[in-house]
Amino acid sequence: MFTGLVEALGTVREARDDGAGRVLRIDETTVAGDLPLGASVAVNGVCLTVVERDQGGFVVQVGPETLRCTNLGELRGGDRVNLERPLRVGDRLGGHIVQGHVDGMGRLERRERQGDWEMIWFTCEPALSKHMVRKGSIAVDGVSLTLVDVTAGGFSVALIPHTLQMTTLGFKQPPATVNLETDYFAKIIVKYMSELPIPGH
């Protein structure tokens, strides 16, 4: 379980095929220092397991299903990634409940500077946007954000200077892909409502 509050930017040192999956070696000393073997870590919003660790970083394995649903298969050496350690019992929930189970990918459509802030628009499948509401929550590459506008084919968010400085959303440019995890509670409500019996049937 995560909050969507990115703790650090890591750098992909190595990305290589591993059978049907991939192996990522990520450099980042602050987060890695608190990741024992077997620990969970969110990489661009994807919950992964640490399989190796050294003083300079850690290694994770990415399975075929994760490669299909996320942008981790696009990563190459030198790319930056958002990192977050899992939530501990008793921690403050500063963002929103993020499972690290990505629902699908979106695409960065355009950016608009508004002083120190930026408004960013993303496109996505209607199957994802049906779980979004204005002023609701969304995790974009693992970053907890508030939805500004939602359409059938996309959404917009407003990024504060801190988010622009501390996450990959500060420098990604169109048409970059992003990992999307919609709000957990919205998914539960939509599923519940879709399974309610229709009166008269």
C-alpha atoms as an extended CHARMM CRD file, in Angstrom:
* protein
*
       201  EXT
         1         1  MET       CA              0.0000000000        0.0000000000        0.0000000000  PROA      1               0.0000000000
         2         2  PHE       CA              1.2690000000        3.4690000000       -0.9560000000  PROA      2               0.0000000000
         3         3  THR       CA              0.1570000000        7.0860000000       -0.7510000000  PROA      3               0.0000000000
         4         4  GLY       CA              1.2720000000        8.4810000000       -4.1060000000  PROA      4               0.0000000000
         5         5  LEU       CA              3.7480000000       10.8380000000       -2.4340000000  PROA      5               0.0000000000
         6         6  VAL       CA              6.9690000000       10.2710000000       -4.3910000000  PROA      6               0.0000000000
         7         7  GLU       CA             10.0130000000       10.1450000000       -2.1190000000  PROA      7               0.0000000000
         8         8  ALA       CA             12.8260000000       10.2490000000       -4.6580000000  PROA      8               0.0000000000
         9         9  LEU       CA             13.7810000000       10.1370000000       -8.3070000000  PROA      9               0.0000000000
        10        10  GLY       CA             15.8270000000        7.0760000000       -9.1910000000  PROA      10              0.0000000000
        11        11  THR       CA             17.9340000000        6.4620000000      -12.2870000000  PROA      11              0.0000000000
        12        12  VAL       CA             17.7310000000        3.2440000000      -14.2810000000  PROA      12              0.0000000000
        13        13  ARG       CA             21.2730000000        1.8860000000      -14.3840000000  PROA      13              0.0000000000
        14        14  GLU       CA             20.3660000000       -1.2520000000      -16.3520000000  PROA      14              0.0000000000
        15        15  ALA       CA             17.2590000000       -2.6030000000      -18.0920000000  PROA      15              0.0000000000
        16        16  ARG       CA             17.5380000000       -6.0460000000      -19.6470000000  PROA      16              0.0000000000
        17        17  ASP       CA             15.3360000000       -8.9030000000      -20.7790000000  PROA      17              0.0000000000
        18        18  ASP       CA             14.8750000000      -11.7920000000      -18.3560000000  PROA      18              0.0000000000
        19        19  GLY       CA             12.9590000000      -14.5400000000      -20.1430000000  PROA      19              0.0000000000
        20        20  ALA       CA              9.4400000000      -13.2260000000      -20.6870000000  PROA      20              0.0000000000
        21        21  GLY       CA             10.0800000000      -10.4230000000      -18.1980000000  PROA      21              0.0000000000
        22        22  ARG       CA             12.6670000000       -7.7460000000      -17.5440000000  PROA      22              0.0000000000
        23        23  VAL       CA             15.1600000000       -6.8320000000      -14.8360000000  PROA      23              0.0000000000
        24        24  LEU       CA             15.6450000000       -3.2290000000      -13.7430000000  PROA      24              0.0000000000
        25        25  ARG       CA             18.6270000000       -2.0370000000      -11.7210000000  PROA      25              0.0000000000
        26        26  ILE       CA             17.8560000000        1.3520000000      -10.2090000000  PROA      26              0.0000000000
        27        27  ASP       CA             20.3020000000        3.7820000000       -8.5990000000  PROA      27              0.0000000000
        28        28  GLU       CA             19.0360000000        5.7620000000       -5.5990000000  PROA      28              0.0000000000
        29        29  THR       CA             20.7020000000        5.6560000000       -2.2100000000  PROA      29              0.0000000000
        30        30  THR       CA             18.0880000000        7.1810000000        0.1140000000  PROA      30              0.0000000000
        31        31  VAL       CA             15.2310000000        4.8140000000       -0.6830000000  PROA      31              0.0000000000
        32        32  ALA       CA             17.4660000000        1.7680000000       -1.2490000000  PROA      32              0.0000000000
        33        33  GLY       CA             18.9070000000        2.0940000000        2.2360000000  PROA      33              0.0000000000
        34        34  ASP       CA             15.5170000000        1.1750000000        3.6900000000  PROA      34              0.0000000000
        35        35  LEU       CA             14.6100000000       -1.6530000000        1.3080000000  PROA      35              0.0000000000
        36        36  PRO       CA             15.5220000000       -5.1360000000        2.5570000000  PROA      36              0.0000000000
        37        37  LEU       CA             15.3740000000       -8.0650000000        0.1660000000  PROA      37              0.0000000000
        38        38  GLY       CA             11.7640000000       -8.9870000000       -0.5130000000  PROA      38              0.0000000000
        39        39  ALA       CA             10.5000000000       -5.4950000000        0.2660000000  PROA      39              0.0000000000
        40        40  SER       CA              7.9290000000       -3.7650000000       -1.9050000000  PROA      40              0.0000000000
        41        41  VAL       CA              8.7220000000       -0.5440000000       -3.7230000000  PROA      41              0.0000000000
        42        42  ALA       CA              6.6670000000        1.5380000000       -6.1450000000  PROA      42              0.0000000000
        43        43  VAL       CA              8.5070000000        2.3090000000       -9.3920000000  PROA      43              0.0000000000
        44        44  ASN       CA              6.5190000000        4.7640000000      -11.5310000000  PROA      44              0.0000000000
        45        45  GLY       CA              3.5060000000        3.6760000000       -9.5020000000  PROA      45              0.0000000000
        46        46  VAL       CA              4.0350000000       -0.0670000000      -10.0000000000  PROA      46              0.0000000000
        47        47  CYS       CA              4.4360000000       -2.2210000000       -6.8830000000  PROA      47              0.0000000000
        48        48  LEU       CA              7.5300000000       -4.4000000000       -7.3730000000  PROA      48              0.0000000000
        49        49  THR       CA              9.6810000000       -6.6540000000       -5.1670000000  PROA      49              0.0000000000
        50        50  VAL       CA             13.3330000000       -5.9560000000       -4.3680000000  PROA      50              0.0000000000
        51        51  VAL       CA             15.4210000000       -8.9980000000       -5.3770000000  PROA      51              0.0000000000
        52        52  GLU       CA             18.9040000000       -7.4970000000       -4.9480000000  PROA      52              0.0000000000
        53        53  ARG       CA             20.3020000000       -4.4920000000       -3.1270000000  PROA      53              0.0000000000
        54        54  ASP       CA             23.6170000000       -2.7200000000       -2.7020000000  PROA      54              0.0000000000
        55        55  GLN       CA             24.7550000000        0.6550000000       -1.3630000000  PROA      55              0.0000000000
        56        56  GLY       CA             23.9740000000        2.3830000000       -4.6340000000  PROA      56              0.0000000000
        57        57  GLY       CA             20.5350000000        1.0080000000       -5.3900000000  PROA      57              0.0000000000
        58        58  PHE       CA             18.4050000000       -2.0720000000       -5.9120000000  PROA      58              0.0000000000
        59        59  VAL       CA             17.1250000000       -4.5690000000       -8.4730000000  PROA      59              0.0000000000
        60        60  VAL       CA             13.5230000000       -5.5100000000       -9.3040000000  PROA      60              0.0000000000
        61        61  GLN       CA             12.0030000000       -8.0210000000      -11.7010000000  PROA      61              0.0000000000
        62        62  VAL       CA              9.1090000000       -7.0780000000      -13.9790000000  PROA      62              0.0000000000
        63        63  GLY       CA              6.7670000000       -9.8550000000      -15.1220000000  PROA      63              0.0000000000
        64        64  PRO       CA              4.9890000000      -10.2160000000      -18.4860000000  PROA      64              0.0000000000
        65        65  GLU       CA              1.6060000000       -8.9860000000      -17.2140000000  PROA      65              0.0000000000
        66        66  THR       CA              3.2060000000       -5.8890000000      -15.6930000000  PROA      66              0.0000000000
        67        67  LEU       CA              5.0440000000       -5.1900000000      -18.9510000000  PROA      67              0.0000000000
        68        68  ARG       CA              1.7380000000       -5.4410000000      -20.8130000000  PROA      68              0.0000000000
        69        69  CYS       CA             -0.1490000000       -3.0310000000      -18.5440000000  PROA      69              0.0000000000
        70        70  THR       CA              2.5460000000       -0.4400000000      -17.7230000000  PROA      70              0.0000000000
        71        71  ASN       CA              5.2990000000        1.6670000000      -19.2780000000  PROA      71              0.0000000000
        72        72  LEU       CA              8.1130000000       -0.1680000000      -17.4580000000  PROA      72              0.0000000000
        73        73  GLY       CA              8.9830000000       -2.0460000000      -20.6440000000  PROA      73              0.0000000000
        74        74  GLU       CA              9.9440000000        1.2780000000      -22.2400000000  PROA      74              0.0000000000
        75        75  LEU       CA             12.5970000000        2.0710000000      -19.6500000000  PROA      75              0.0000000000
        76        76  ARG       CA             16.2200000000        2.2190000000      -20.7410000000  PROA      76              0.0000000000
        77        77  GLY       CA             19.4950000000        3.0120000000      -18.9810000000  PROA      77              0.0000000000
        78        78  GLY       CA             19.6030000000        6.6400000000      -17.8620000000  PROA      78              0.0000000000
        79        79  ASP       CA             15.8240000000        7.0710000000      -17.5640000000  PROA      79              0.0000000000
        80        80  ARG       CA             14.4830000000        8.5900000000      -14.3520000000  PROA      80              0.0000000000
        81        81  VAL       CA             11.7210000000        6.9220000000      -12.3220000000  PROA      81              0.0000000000
        82        82  ASN       CA              9.4930000000        7.8880000000       -9.3900000000  PROA      82              0.0000000000
        83        83  LEU       CA             10.1320000000        5.8810000000       -6.2170000000  PROA      83              0.0000000000
        84        84  GLU       CA              8.0590000000        5.3930000000       -3.0770000000  PROA      84              0.0000000000
        85        85  ARG       CA              8.4560000000        3.0030000000       -0.1720000000  PROA      85              0.0000000000
        86        86  PRO       CA              5.3010000000        1.2770000000        1.1300000000  PROA      86              0.0000000000
        87        87  LEU       CA              3.0990000000        2.8260000000        3.7650000000  PROA      87              0.0000000000
        88        88  ARG       CA              3.7500000000        1.7170000000        7.3480000000  PROA      88              0.0000000000
        89        89  VAL       CA              1.0230000000        1.2730000000        9.9530000000  PROA      89              0.0000000000
        90        90  GLY       CA              0.6690000000        4.5890000000       11.7590000000  PROA      90              0.0000000000
        91        91  ASP       CA              2.0430000000        6.7160000000        8.8900000000  PROA      91              0.0000000000
        92        92  ARG       CA              0.1300000000        9.7930000000        7.7950000000  PROA      92              0.0000000000
        93        93  LEU       CA             -1.8970000000        9.2430000000        4.6250000000  PROA      93              0.0000000000
        94        94  GLY       CA             -0.8980000000       12.4580000000        2.8940000000  PROA      94              0.0000000000
        95        95  GLY       CA             -1.9050000000       11.5240000000       -0.6460000000  PROA      95              0.0000000000
        96        96  HSD       CA             -4.5730000000        8.8810000000       -1.2120000000  PROA      96              0.0000000000
        97        97  ILE       CA             -4.7360000000        5.0850000000       -1.0400000000  PROA      97              0.0000000000
        98        98  VAL       CA             -2.5960000000        3.7440000000       -3.8910000000  PROA      98              0.0000000000
        99        99  GLN       CA             -2.1830000000       -0.0080000000       -4.3010000000  PROA      99              0.0000000000
       100       100  GLY       CA              0.5600000000        0.0190000000       -6.9090000000  PROA      100             0.0000000000
       101       101  HSD       CA             -1.7130000000       -2.0350000000       -9.1770000000  PROA      101             0.0000000000
       102       102  VAL       CA             -1.7440000000       -0.0560000000      -12.4060000000  PROA      102             0.0000000000
       103       103  ASP       CA             -5.0460000000       -0.1480000000      -14.3200000000  PROA      103             0.0000000000
       104       104  GLY       CA             -3.5920000000        0.8780000000      -17.6660000000  PROA      104             0.0000000000
       105       105  MET       CA             -1.6080000000        3.4920000000      -19.5060000000  PROA      105             0.0000000000
       106       106  GLY       CA             -2.4240000000        7.0080000000      -20.5990000000  PROA      106             0.0000000000
       107       107  ARG       CA             -0.5610000000        9.4210000000      -22.8120000000  PROA      107             0.0000000000
       108       108  LEU       CA              0.6010000000       12.9570000000      -22.0900000000  PROA      108             0.0000000000
       109       109  GLU       CA             -1.2440000000       15.1640000000      -24.5660000000  PROA      109             0.0000000000
       110       110  ARG       CA             -0.1660000000       18.7300000000      -23.7770000000  PROA      110             0.0000000000
       111       111  ARG       CA              1.2890000000       21.0050000000      -21.1110000000  PROA      111             0.0000000000
       112       112  GLU       CA              0.2980000000       24.5960000000      -20.3270000000  PROA      112             0.0000000000
       113       113  ARG       CA              2.4400000000       26.7870000000      -18.0920000000  PROA      113             0.0000000000
       114       114  GLN       CA              0.5150000000       28.8860000000      -15.5520000000  PROA      114             0.0000000000
       115       115  GLY       CA              3.1470000000       30.8820000000      -13.7000000000  PROA      115             0.0000000000
       116       116  ASP       CA              5.0350000000       28.4350000000      -11.4760000000  PROA      116             0.0000000000
       117       117  TRP       CA              2.3140000000       25.8220000000      -11.9790000000  PROA      117             0.0000000000
       118       118  GLU       CA              1.4700000000       23.6740000000      -14.9810000000  PROA      118             0.0000000000
       119       119  MET       CA             -1.8030000000       22.2940000000      -16.2610000000  PROA      119             0.0000000000
       120       120  ILE       CA             -1.2840000000       18.9400000000      -17.9730000000  PROA      120             0.0000000000
       121       121  TRP       CA             -3.7540000000       16.9950000000      -20.1020000000  PROA      121             0.0000000000
       122       122  PHE       CA             -3.6580000000       13.2270000000      -20.5920000000  PROA      122             0.0000000000
       123       123  THR       CA             -5.5690000000       10.8980000000      -22.8790000000  PROA      123             0.0000000000
       124       124  CYS       CA             -6.7800000000        7.4780000000      -21.7470000000  PROA      124             0.0000000000
       125       125  GLU       CA             -9.2890000000        4.7640000000      -22.5290000000  PROA      125             0.0000000000
       126       126  PRO       CA            -12.9510000000        5.4120000000      -21.5640000000  PROA      126             0.0000000000
       127       127  ALA       CA            -12.7870000000        2.2560000000      -19.4290000000  PROA      127             0.0000000000
       128       128  LEU       CA            -10.3790000000        4.1680000000      -17.1610000000  PROA      128             0.0000000000
       129       129  SER       CA            -12.0200000000        7.5910000000      -17.2470000000  PROA      129             0.0000000000
       130       130  LYS       CA            -15.3480000000        6.1210000000      -16.0730000000  PROA      130             0.0000000000
       131       131  HSD       CA            -13.6620000000        5.6660000000      -12.6820000000  PROA      131             0.0000000000
       132       132  MET       CA            -12.6690000000        9.3510000000      -12.5190000000  PROA      132             0.0000000000
       133       133  VAL       CA            -14.5780000000       12.3620000000      -11.1910000000  PROA      133             0.0000000000
       134       134  ARG       CA            -13.6850000000       16.0510000000      -10.9710000000  PROA      134             0.0000000000
       135       135  LYS       CA            -11.8070000000       16.7670000000       -7.7240000000  PROA      135             0.0000000000
       136       136  GLY       CA            -11.2660000000       13.0330000000       -7.2440000000  PROA      136             0.0000000000
       137       137  SER       CA             -7.9180000000       11.2670000000       -7.0010000000  PROA      137             0.0000000000
       138       138  ILE       CA             -5.6860000000        9.6810000000       -9.6370000000  PROA      138             0.0000000000
       139       139  ALA       CA             -2.1760000000        8.2250000000       -9.4970000000  PROA      139             0.0000000000
       140       140  VAL       CA             -0.1070000000        9.1590000000      -12.5650000000  PROA      140             0.0000000000
       141       141  ASP       CA              3.2340000000        7.3240000000      -12.6910000000  PROA      141             0.0000000000
       142       142  GLY       CA              2.7360000000        6.8360000000       -8.9630000000  PROA      142             0.0000000000
       143       143  VAL       CA              2.0740000000       10.5240000000       -8.2060000000  PROA      143             0.0000000000
       144       144  SER       CA             -1.0930000000       11.2520000000       -6.2250000000  PROA      144             0.0000000000
       145       145  LEU       CA             -2.9520000000       14.0420000000       -8.0200000000  PROA      145             0.0000000000
       146       146  THR       CA             -6.3380000000       15.7500000000       -7.9610000000  PROA      146             0.0000000000
       147       147  LEU       CA             -8.3910000000       15.5820000000      -11.1390000000  PROA      147             0.0000000000
       148       148  VAL       CA             -9.3510000000       18.9640000000      -12.5690000000  PROA      148             0.0000000000
       149       149  ASP       CA            -11.4430000000       18.0220000000      -15.6110000000  PROA      149             0.0000000000
       150       150  VAL       CA            -12.5370000000       14.6020000000      -16.8480000000  PROA      150             0.0000000000
       151       151  THR       CA            -13.8170000000       13.6250000000      -20.2890000000  PROA      151             0.0000000000
       152       152  ALA       CA            -14.6240000000       10.2480000000      -21.8510000000  PROA      152             0.0000000000
       153       153  GLY       CA            -11.1690000000       10.1850000000      -23.3960000000  PROA      153             0.0000000000
       154       154  GLY       CA             -8.9250000000       11.8870000000      -20.8720000000  PROA      154             0.0000000000
       155       155  PHE       CA             -8.3850000000       14.2140000000      -17.9460000000  PROA      155             0.0000000000
       156       156  SER       CA             -6.3460000000       17.1560000000      -16.6950000000  PROA      156             0.0000000000
       157       157  VAL       CA             -4.3620000000       17.8460000000      -13.5190000000  PROA      157             0.0000000000
       158       158  ALA       CA             -2.6770000000       20.9210000000      -12.0730000000  PROA      158             0.0000000000
       159       159  LEU       CA              0.9070000000       20.4360000000      -10.8840000000  PROA      159             0.0000000000
       160       160  ILE       CA              2.4510000000       22.5620000000       -8.1430000000  PROA      160             0.0000000000
       161       161  PRO       CA              6.1430000000       23.5510000000       -8.3460000000  PROA      161             0.0000000000
       162       162  HSD       CA              7.1390000000       20.8660000000       -5.8110000000  PROA      162             0.0000000000
       163       163  THR       CA              5.6330000000       18.0870000000       -7.9390000000  PROA      163             0.0000000000
       164       164  LEU       CA              7.2950000000       19.4860000000      -11.0550000000  PROA      164             0.0000000000
       165       165  GLN       CA             10.6580000000       19.4750000000       -9.2950000000  PROA      165             0.0000000000
       166       166  MET       CA             10.4450000000       16.1240000000       -7.4840000000  PROA      166             0.0000000000
       167       167  THR       CA              8.8050000000       13.7800000000      -10.0140000000  PROA      167             0.0000000000
       168       168  THR       CA              9.1270000000       12.6840000000      -13.6260000000  PROA      168             0.0000000000
       169       169  LEU       CA              6.0030000000       14.6960000000      -14.4440000000  PROA      169             0.0000000000
       170       170  GLY       CA              8.1800000000       17.7840000000      -14.3210000000  PROA      170             0.0000000000
       171       171  PHE       CA             10.0370000000       16.8660000000      -17.5070000000  PROA      171             0.0000000000
       172       172  LYS       CA              7.9730000000       14.2920000000      -19.4280000000  PROA      172             0.0000000000
       173       173  GLN       CA              6.8430000000       15.6260000000      -22.7970000000  PROA      173             0.0000000000
       174       174  PRO       CA              4.0730000000       14.6360000000      -25.2290000000  PROA      174             0.0000000000
       175       175  PRO       CA              3.4130000000       11.9140000000      -26.3150000000  PROA      175             0.0000000000
       176       176  ALA       CA              5.0460000000       10.1160000000      -23.3620000000  PROA      176             0.0000000000
       177       177  THR       CA              3.1250000000        7.2540000000      -21.7700000000  PROA      177             0.0000000000
       178       178  VAL       CA              2.1740000000        7.2540000000      -18.0780000000  PROA      178             0.0000000000
       179       179  ASN       CA              0.9120000000        4.5850000000      -15.7030000000  PROA      179             0.0000000000
       180       180  LEU       CA             -2.5860000000        5.2100000000      -14.3640000000  PROA      180             0.0000000000
       181       181  GLU       CA             -4.1840000000        3.8440000000      -11.2270000000  PROA      181             0.0000000000
       182       182  THR       CA             -7.6950000000        5.1100000000      -10.6810000000  PROA      182             0.0000000000
       183       183  ASP       CA             -9.1980000000        5.5890000000       -7.2400000000  PROA      183             0.0000000000
       184       184  TYR       CA             -9.7600000000        2.2880000000       -5.4550000000  PROA      184             0.0000000000
       185       185  PHE       CA            -13.0960000000        3.3300000000       -3.9510000000  PROA      185             0.0000000000
       186       186  ALA       CA            -14.3930000000        4.5840000000       -7.2960000000  PROA      186             0.0000000000
       187       187  LYS       CA            -13.6650000000        1.1750000000       -8.8410000000  PROA      187             0.0000000000
       188       188  ILE       CA            -15.5590000000       -0.5980000000       -6.0560000000  PROA      188             0.0000000000
       189       189  ILE       CA            -18.5880000000        1.6920000000       -6.4460000000  PROA      189             0.0000000000
       190       190  VAL       CA            -18.6780000000        1.3460000000      -10.2520000000  PROA      190             0.0000000000
       191       191  LYS       CA            -18.4760000000       -2.4500000000       -9.9950000000  PROA      191             0.0000000000
       192       192  TYR       CA            -21.1880000000       -2.5580000000       -7.3250000000  PROA      192             0.0000000000
       193       193  MET       CA            -23.5420000000       -0.3300000000       -9.3260000000  PROA      193             0.0000000000
       194       194  SER       CA            -22.9650000000       -2.3270000000      -12.5210000000  PROA      194             0.0000000000
       195       195  GLU       CA            -24.0360000000       -5.5440000000      -10.7810000000  PROA      195             0.0000000000
       196       196  LEU       CA            -27.2310000000       -4.2080000000       -9.2330000000  PROA      196             0.0000000000
       197       197  PRO       CA            -30.3440000000       -5.8850000000      -10.6360000000  PROA      197             0.0000000000
       198       198  ILE       CA            -32.3770000000       -3.7650000000      -13.0460000000  PROA      198             0.0000000000
       199       199  PRO       CA            -35.9630000000       -3.2800000000      -11.7380000000  PROA      199             0.0000000000
       200       200  GLY       CA            -38.4540000000       -5.2440000000      -13.8000000000  PROA      200             0.0000000000
       201       201  HSD       CA            -35.8520000000       -7.6990000000      -15.1260000000  PROA      201             0.0000000000
